[in-house]
Amino acid sequence: MLEHGTPSLILWEIVEDLLEEVRSTYQYANEEP
């Protein structure tokens, strides 16, 4: 079970980082008309 869960956690961390990047980029783009 650990072998199945560990890769998922690593992937989730990567996804969270990507989401943060996209969110900040989206907000920055929204600030400019």
C-alpha positions as CSV (number, residue, x, y, z in Angstrom):
1,M,0.0,0.0,0.0
2,L,2.9,2.4,0.8
3,E,4.3,1.8,-2.7
4,H,1.0,2.9,-4.2
5,G,0.4,5.8,-1.9
6,T,3.9,7.4,-2.0
7,P,3.9,8.2,-5.8
8,S,0.5,9.7,-5.5
9,L,1.6,12.0,-2.7
10,I,4.6,13.0,-4.7
11,L,2.4,13.7,-7.8
12,W,-0.1,15.6,-5.6
13,E,2.8,17.8,-4.3
14,I,3.8,18.5,-7.9
15,V,0.2,19.3,-8.9
16,E,-0.2,21.7,-6.0
17,D,3.0,23.5,-7.0
18,L,1.7,23.8,-10.5
19,L,-1.7,25.0,-9.4
20,E,0.0,27.7,-7.3
21,E,2.1,28.9,-10.3
22,V,-1.0,28.9,-12.5
23,R,-3.0,30.8,-9.9
24,S,-0.4,33.5,-9.4
25,T,0.0,33.9,-13.2
26,Y,-3.8,34.0,-13.7
27,Q,-4.1,36.7,-11.0
28,Y,-1.2,38.7,-12.5
29,A,-2.9,38.6,-15.9
30,N,-6.2,39.6,-14.4
31,E,-4.6,42.7,-12.8
32,E,-3.8,44.1,-16.2
33,P,-6.9,45.1,-18.3
